[in-house]
Amino acid sequence: MANAGCLALAKDTLKASLADCDSFRTWVDASGGSAQDQALNRIHKDDLPPPGNSNAYTLAELQALRPFAIIYTAGGFRKEYDASPAGFENMGTLAVLLEQDVPERIKNDPAAIADEFETVIGQIMDNLCDLVDQAPYLSITAITMPEEWVRSDPKSEPDFGDAAMAMLFIEHKGI
């Protein structure tokens, strides 16, 4: 991104890193020659795209958007002086919300839902770690999932659907 500040650049670089993770591509069903573009379309910065014709998403709109990732700035961002030619190193923490519909075939089996979603989360974390110190990917120093993933409230299912959500915190440096 031309002339992007360090915060926007960090988000863009994490977005590209996620889109190049095989496990993320599999999770969002991106394949073929346009797999990266398909994956990029499932990764949003700061929020989902605006809903169609109102201030709130319809259930159909949410289900069409899922699975998705939203990248946020979290936990601060800092520029730290070092003796390198660049003078300052950027570092901070980004949050990634991962959200998917609960598959109909396992919706009544909490253990199967946990196993399937936790496998996806773990594979995405592993793939991001595989990209460390490789250009042009984000230089990740730590990935944390501070809380268990959650399932949407059954009372909201008519409007929100049955979804599983997890938050990852990605610490990085060197943007």
Stockholm file with secondary structure:
# STOCKHOLM 1.0

chainA/1-175         MANAGCLALAKDTLKASLADCDSFRTWVDASGGSAQDQALNRIHKDDLPPPGNSNAYTLAELQALRPFAIIYTAGGFRKEYDASPAGFENMGTLAVLLEQDVPERIKNDPAAIADEFETVIGQIMDNLCDLVDQAPYLSITAITMPEEWVRSDPKSEPDFGDAAMAMLFIEHKGI
#=GR chainA/1-175 SS CTTCCHHHHHHHHHHHHHHTCHHHHHHTTCCGGGHHHHHHTTEEESSCCCCSSSSSCCHHHHHHHCSEEEEEEEEEEEEEECSSTTCEEEEEEEEEEEEEECCGGGTTCHHHHHHHHHHHHHHHHHHHHHTTTCTTSCEEEEEECCSCCEECCGGGHHHHCSEEEEEEEEEEECC
#=GC SS_cons         CTTCCHHHHHHHHHHHHHHTCHHHHHHTTCCGGGHHHHHHTTEEESSCCCCSSSSSCCHHHHHHHCSEEEEEEEEEEEEEECSSTTCEEEEEEEEEEEEEECCGGGTTCHHHHHHHHHHHHHHHHHHHHHTTTCTTSCEEEEEECCSCCEECCGGGHHHHCSEEEEEEEEEEECC
//
